[in-house]
Amino acid sequence: MITATIVTIFILGYIAIAFEQSLKLNKAAPALITGVICWSIYILQSGSGEKVSEELLHHMGEIASILFFLLGAMTVVELIDSHNGFDIITEKISTTSKKNLLLFISFVTFLLSALLDNLTTAIVMSSLCSKLLPDKEDRLWFTGMIVIAANAGGAWSPLGDVTTTMLWIGGQVTALNIMKELILPSIGVCLFPALIIAFKLRGQKIDQLKLQSRTEKEKTEGKIVLFSGIGFLIFVPVFKTLTHLPPFMGMLLALGLMWVITTIIHKGKEAGIAQKYTVTKALQKVDTPSILFFLGILLAISALQSIGILKEIANGLNDNLQNDYLIGIALGLLSAVVDNVPLVAATQGMYDLNTYPTDHHFWEFIALTTGTGGSAIIIGSAAGVAVMGIERIKFMWYLKNISWLALIGFVAGIAVFLLQLQFA
């Protein structure tokens, strides 16, 4: 009974999020309400309030690490933007062809996602597109493609996506092998949607950018902040590898260092002028409702995880499908609705390394499908949620225009993986 009630609440909350435009209600509101009600029902029906509270606090630790990472990354990007740092990049882009620009953005996003991670990359590239494209409709198509490319790029790198990182840390995959086996399937996931959107944009041009006139000192400050910000973002996965601390710790270190650098740069300026470039001002610009929305969604999903529904789903797929690749496809599609982290954790718990040893094709396939399946729905991945907040993408717009492209990429990646197995 409790399971059915919580699942019903979750579905109703999801529907409210999907129709936020019709309801004229910010998506953060139903997400927060759904998360709190799910946990309230769980604790009232459990008979052990202390145990449930401990579970909630455990999940909140994981959720907070994602939110602080997101907050730090968005603030660093806002600092770069406030110093017109992205102008340094945009003035180097000479093409006026929307098609060529889309292919370039997709390529850079794919590669950068493997180096940084899909969440940070999506934030950086979406902010860059907001500078390059004055038209809102163009930005929606480009940022929709950024979600697909960021998730595809993250899937083949042990640092690019949290689920691939989980499998790497858990010993299910090794770094070099996962890169070698998933690079081509991941390219397939990204390439086909990019070509389709590029075909749609063929012959269209973008207006020549009108960059703000700046003094040489302002340009120098912009370069310092841009290169420092990008450098610190790249350092985050290195910091994680060296210290084994969670990624949000590296991101907080990056934010702290950026705070020091921007303070030094603007030291001695008038308070009113310097205030525009401070971290405090950047924090005010960060899309807080999107962070609260993410909090609500993750709370609701963690409630589903705590009552065991995600584990039951994974076991049900195993019992009914009885095929490694069908299970992987189903988990990938399911990751578009619920978080891929608990799904992968459930899979790791179901199958030990005796059943599927390290670098078995099953684990590689799980990394591919759960890493890229979330692109099918805008709130199916952290990258999607971040982009949704930056560009105010509507749930239904994405579902209508981008979801089918993401699914084509998903199928293409699976086809490439299976063909690769045949010729291995």
Legacy VTK file of the C-alpha trace (Angstrom):
# vtk DataFile Version 3.0
C-alpha trace
ASCII
DATASET POLYDATA
POINTS 424 float
0.000 0.000 0.000
2.760 2.438 0.995
4.665 1.689 -2.211
1.618 2.319 -4.405
0.859 5.584 -2.589
4.388 6.951 -2.924
4.618 5.915 -6.586
1.268 7.638 -7.255
2.486 10.844 -5.564
5.688 10.677 -7.608
3.750 10.290 -10.884
1.397 13.176 -10.021
4.390 15.370 -9.178
6.024 14.427 -12.460
2.867 15.382 -14.362
2.758 18.762 -12.581
6.381 19.374 -13.587
5.646 18.396 -17.191
2.760 20.859 -17.407
4.400 23.754 -15.543
3.661 26.081 -18.465
-0.076 25.298 -18.419
-0.239 25.489 -14.633
1.867 28.690 -14.628
3.714 27.239 -11.656
7.490 27.046 -11.366
8.645 23.424 -11.567
10.489 23.770 -8.252
7.190 23.946 -6.332
5.734 20.533 -7.342
9.209 18.969 -7.117
9.708 20.103 -3.510
6.145 19.169 -2.522
6.526 15.725 -4.116
9.835 15.064 -2.366
8.574 16.062 1.072
5.236 14.209 0.776
6.950 10.997 -0.376
9.236 11.021 2.663
6.382 12.040 4.985
4.272 9.063 3.892
7.262 6.766 4.233
8.134 7.856 7.788
4.491 7.834 8.996
3.936 4.305 7.718
7.323 2.882 8.669
6.856 2.501 12.422
10.510 3.427 12.883
10.946 7.167 12.583
14.557 7.126 13.730
15.589 4.616 11.061
13.850 6.568 8.277
15.387 9.834 9.482
18.833 8.235 9.271
18.074 7.089 5.724
16.919 10.585 4.783
20.070 12.181 6.201
22.192 9.639 4.327
20.484 10.520 1.060
20.703 14.229 1.852
24.468 13.892 2.083
24.595 12.552 -1.476
22.045 15.093 -2.726
23.856 17.995 -1.061
27.113 16.984 -2.749
25.410 17.271 -6.155
23.749 20.580 -5.289
26.950 22.158 -3.973
28.778 20.961 -7.082
26.060 22.501 -9.251
26.078 25.745 -7.249
29.870 26.032 -7.454
30.027 25.335 -11.190
27.224 27.780 -12.008
28.864 30.493 -9.909
32.254 30.038 -11.607
30.539 30.290 -15.013
28.636 33.402 -13.876
31.959 34.981 -12.831
33.418 34.297 -16.269
30.300 35.755 -17.868
30.265 38.905 -15.702
33.861 39.595 -16.784
32.891 39.032 -20.449
35.317 36.129 -20.521
33.260 34.250 -23.089
33.735 37.152 -25.516
37.330 35.983 -25.883
36.020 32.690 -27.279
33.103 34.068 -29.285
35.236 36.614 -31.112
37.417 33.723 -32.357
34.403 31.935 -33.884
34.162 33.318 -37.396
31.476 31.078 -38.916
28.025 32.541 -39.456
26.533 29.192 -40.495
24.181 27.757 -37.854
24.824 24.257 -39.189
28.618 24.530 -38.856
28.329 26.195 -35.472
26.060 23.429 -34.157
28.491 20.714 -35.298
31.389 22.621 -33.705
29.538 23.115 -30.408
28.508 19.423 -30.351
32.097 18.299 -30.997
33.578 20.533 -28.288
30.864 19.521 -25.794
31.487 15.823 -26.468
35.236 16.104 -25.876
35.030 18.531 -22.954
32.473 16.338 -21.181
34.918 13.437 -21.079
37.601 15.694 -19.624
35.478 17.595 -17.104
32.091 15.929 -16.554
28.735 16.207 -18.285
27.211 18.590 -15.722
30.013 21.181 -15.744
30.364 20.963 -19.524
26.633 21.508 -20.064
26.740 24.644 -17.887
29.814 26.086 -19.657
28.625 25.347 -23.202
25.061 26.574 -22.568
26.437 29.836 -21.222
28.647 30.132 -24.308
25.638 29.580 -26.596
23.726 32.310 -24.802
26.466 34.667 -26.005
26.651 33.308 -29.545
22.949 33.085 -30.345
20.651 36.061 -29.865
17.553 34.128 -30.978
15.798 32.129 -28.227
14.578 29.361 -30.586
18.119 28.778 -31.867
19.441 28.550 -28.316
16.826 25.929 -27.438
17.908 23.668 -30.297
21.589 24.158 -29.532
21.237 23.566 -25.799
19.050 20.506 -26.443
21.941 19.128 -28.483
24.372 20.087 -25.725
22.473 17.817 -23.301
22.785 14.876 -25.712
26.460 15.574 -26.488
27.425 16.118 -22.839
25.828 12.854 -21.711
27.338 10.972 -24.668
30.782 12.400 -23.957
30.512 11.560 -20.274
29.566 7.914 -20.842
32.908 6.765 -22.295
35.118 8.456 -19.692
35.547 7.294 -16.077
35.453 10.969 -15.039
32.693 12.117 -17.388
29.565 10.678 -15.778
28.813 9.686 -12.201
27.538 6.227 -13.233
30.711 5.422 -15.200
32.700 6.662 -12.200
30.664 4.340 -9.923
31.435 1.336 -12.132
35.106 2.338 -12.265
35.405 2.741 -8.482
33.399 -0.477 -7.934
35.880 -2.460 -10.031
33.363 -3.363 -12.726
35.332 -1.505 -15.422
38.872 -0.230 -15.892
39.612 3.264 -17.169
41.433 2.478 -20.415
39.095 -0.334 -21.411
35.874 1.643 -20.910
37.329 4.460 -23.017
38.375 2.063 -25.765
35.090 0.140 -25.856
32.633 3.033 -25.547
34.243 5.814 -27.598
32.652 4.702 -30.893
29.171 3.939 -29.458
29.232 7.316 -27.668
30.132 9.064 -30.927
27.109 7.321 -32.459
24.870 8.644 -29.671
26.046 12.212 -30.364
26.572 12.164 -34.131
23.151 11.167 -35.448
21.103 13.782 -33.536
23.723 16.434 -34.400
23.481 15.633 -38.128
19.675 15.750 -38.030
19.588 19.154 -36.303
22.372 20.411 -38.604
20.268 19.358 -41.612
17.325 21.301 -40.151
19.532 24.402 -39.797
21.176 24.157 -43.228
21.376 27.463 -45.074
20.533 29.511 -41.957
22.905 32.221 -40.761
23.479 33.890 -37.405
23.804 37.640 -37.061
27.286 39.003 -36.564
27.868 39.398 -32.854
28.092 42.890 -31.444
30.601 42.583 -28.634
30.806 45.181 -25.909
33.636 47.655 -26.293
36.165 47.102 -23.533
39.400 48.675 -22.419
42.641 46.705 -22.592
42.576 46.363 -18.811
39.047 44.888 -18.933
40.124 42.451 -21.663
43.082 41.361 -19.543
40.821 40.850 -16.519
38.412 38.831 -18.688
41.255 36.581 -19.879
42.498 36.020 -16.320
39.024 35.043 -15.094
38.279 32.870 -18.165
41.509 30.886 -18.061
41.457 30.633 -14.257
37.837 29.443 -14.271
38.292 26.852 -17.028
41.587 25.744 -15.480
40.021 25.215 -12.064
37.076 23.330 -13.589
39.502 21.002 -15.371
41.383 20.607 -12.079
38.243 19.321 -10.270
38.454 15.707 -11.614
42.232 15.762 -11.058
41.662 16.831 -7.439
39.137 13.997 -7.037
41.604 11.449 -8.401
44.443 12.694 -6.189
42.518 13.054 -2.918
39.601 10.596 -3.408
37.332 13.300 -2.010
33.909 13.815 -3.643
33.885 16.115 -6.711
31.993 18.885 -4.891
35.044 19.426 -2.651
37.178 20.216 -5.687
34.451 22.514 -7.007
34.265 24.393 -3.683
38.051 24.766 -3.758
37.767 26.153 -7.305
35.101 28.634 -6.199
37.187 29.746 -3.215
40.237 30.322 -5.413
38.137 32.247 -7.954
36.876 34.380 -5.067
40.452 35.254 -4.120
41.473 36.018 -7.733
38.489 38.282 -8.456
39.007 40.113 -5.152
42.655 40.809 -6.045
41.753 41.911 -9.588
39.228 44.500 -8.401
41.078 45.622 -5.296
41.295 49.400 -5.218
38.308 50.002 -7.506
35.275 51.970 -6.404
32.903 49.834 -4.316
29.994 50.289 -6.737
32.058 49.128 -9.737
33.819 46.273 -7.954
30.501 44.972 -6.587
29.334 44.005 -10.105
32.183 41.493 -10.441
32.122 39.844 -7.028
31.246 36.249 -6.185
28.380 37.623 -4.076
26.849 39.210 -7.190
27.430 36.016 -9.215
25.638 33.978 -6.550
22.631 36.285 -6.850
22.461 35.541 -10.585
22.570 31.749 -10.142
19.225 30.134 -10.935
18.245 29.130 -7.396
14.793 27.741 -8.373
16.506 25.167 -10.610
18.706 24.055 -7.714
15.619 23.730 -5.484
13.875 21.831 -8.275
16.792 19.406 -8.440
16.624 19.030 -4.633
12.928 18.117 -4.764
13.348 15.624 -7.614
16.293 13.891 -5.928
14.410 13.734 -2.614
11.466 12.050 -4.329
13.712 9.563 -6.137
15.615 8.784 -2.930
12.266 7.946 -1.285
11.576 5.460 -4.093
15.026 4.028 -3.520
14.527 3.725 0.247
11.245 1.838 -0.008
13.003 -0.581 -2.342
10.980 0.115 -5.484
14.051 0.719 -7.672
15.614 -2.540 -6.507
12.328 -4.336 -7.222
12.243 -2.842 -10.714
15.810 -3.981 -11.386
15.008 -7.480 -10.097
11.801 -7.540 -12.131
13.697 -6.642 -15.296
16.204 -9.382 -14.567
13.474 -12.008 -13.996
11.312 -11.058 -16.967
13.748 -10.019 -19.672
16.513 -12.534 -18.926
18.778 -10.939 -21.507
21.768 -8.746 -20.656
21.202 -6.274 -23.448
17.441 -5.972 -22.978
18.068 -5.302 -19.271
20.623 -2.632 -20.176
18.243 -0.967 -22.652
15.398 -0.994 -20.121
17.618 0.512 -17.399
18.806 3.171 -19.839
15.259 4.209 -20.726
14.236 4.080 -17.068
17.131 6.413 -16.212
15.304 9.131 -18.172
12.554 9.066 -15.536
14.444 8.296 -12.337
18.041 9.017 -11.415
20.568 6.680 -13.018
22.731 6.535 -9.880
20.406 4.308 -7.750
19.652 2.185 -10.838
23.338 1.484 -11.412
23.851 0.927 -7.680
21.016 -1.631 -7.738
22.611 -3.346 -10.746
25.968 -3.479 -8.979
24.235 -5.091 -6.016
22.406 -7.670 -8.170
25.400 -8.920 -10.109
28.748 -9.639 -8.494
32.115 -9.814 -10.223
31.911 -13.603 -10.315
28.826 -13.380 -12.541
30.197 -10.577 -14.692
33.958 -10.036 -14.148
35.755 -6.721 -14.556
35.477 -5.277 -18.093
32.709 -7.686 -19.064
30.606 -6.315 -21.926
27.566 -6.184 -19.630
29.130 -3.487 -17.457
30.237 -1.494 -20.499
26.714 -1.690 -21.904
25.204 -0.531 -18.599
27.592 2.449 -18.580
26.529 3.350 -22.130
22.761 3.019 -21.682
22.384 4.572 -18.219
24.800 7.360 -19.136
22.993 8.356 -22.335
19.368 7.266 -21.747
18.737 10.246 -19.477
18.915 12.588 -22.475
15.470 11.373 -23.577
13.781 13.636 -21.000
15.057 17.066 -19.967
15.040 16.184 -16.251
16.511 12.725 -16.868
20.082 13.874 -16.230
21.953 16.451 -14.189
23.136 18.074 -17.424
19.528 18.381 -18.599
18.378 19.956 -15.347
21.232 22.488 -15.434
20.507 23.465 -19.044
16.784 23.626 -18.283
17.515 26.238 -15.633
19.955 28.268 -17.717
17.785 28.501 -20.843
14.344 28.108 -19.226
13.594 25.135 -21.472
10.033 23.888 -21.057
9.565 20.202 -20.294
7.050 19.717 -23.111
9.121 21.630 -25.690
12.058 19.318 -25.055
9.805 16.253 -25.120
8.350 17.276 -28.477
11.529 18.455 -30.212
14.589 16.827 -28.638
13.465 13.562 -27.015
13.033 11.689 -30.312
16.495 12.830 -31.415
17.972 11.609 -28.131
16.268 8.244 -28.638
17.676 7.992 -32.179
21.124 8.625 -30.734
20.461 6.084 -27.965
19.523 3.405 -30.527
22.483 4.327 -32.747
24.904 3.974 -29.826
23.486 0.540 -28.961
23.742 -0.543 -32.619
27.380 0.551 -32.798
28.152 -1.268 -29.528
26.574 -4.515 -30.750
28.297 -4.267 -34.152
31.550 -3.680 -32.365
31.021 -6.898 -30.408
30.426 -8.827 -33.633
33.736 -7.734 -35.102
35.745 -7.922 -31.886
LINES 1 425
424 0 1 2 3 4 5 6 7 8 9 10 11 12 13 14 15 16 17 18 19 20 21 22 23 24 25 26 27 28 29 30 31 32 33 34 35 36 37 38 39 40 41 42 43 44 45 46 47 48 49 50 51 52 53 54 55 56 57 58 59 60 61 62 63 64 65 66 67 68 69 70 71 72 73 74 75 76 77 78 79 80 81 82 83 84 85 86 87 88 89 90 91 92 93 94 95 96 97 98 99 100 101 102 103 104 105 106 107 108 109 110 111 112 113 114 115 116 117 118 119 120 121 122 123 124 125 126 127 128 129 130 131 132 133 134 135 136 137 138 139 140 141 142 143 144 145 146 147 148 149 150 151 152 153 154 155 156 157 158 159 160 161 162 163 164 165 166 167 168 169 170 171 172 173 174 175 176 177 178 179 180 181 182 183 184 185 186 187 188 189 190 191 192 193 194 195 196 197 198 199 200 201 202 203 204 205 206 207 208 209 210 211 212 213 214 215 216 217 218 219 220 221 222 223 224 225 226 227 228 229 230 231 232 233 234 235 236 237 238 239 240 241 242 243 244 245 246 247 248 249 250 251 252 253 254 255 256 257 258 259 260 261 262 263 264 265 266 267 268 269 270 271 272 273 274 275 276 277 278 279 280 281 282 283 284 285 286 287 288 289 290 291 292 293 294 295 296 297 298 299 300 301 302 303 304 305 306 307 308 309 310 311 312 313 314 315 316 317 318 319 320 321 322 323 324 325 326 327 328 329 330 331 332 333 334 335 336 337 338 339 340 341 342 343 344 345 346 347 348 349 350 351 352 353 354 355 356 357 358 359 360 361 362 363 364 365 366 367 368 369 370 371 372 373 374 375 376 377 378 379 380 381 382 383 384 385 386 387 388 389 390 391 392 393 394 395 396 397 398 399 400 401 402 403 404 405 406 407 408 409 410 411 412 413 414 415 416 417 418 419 420 421 422 423
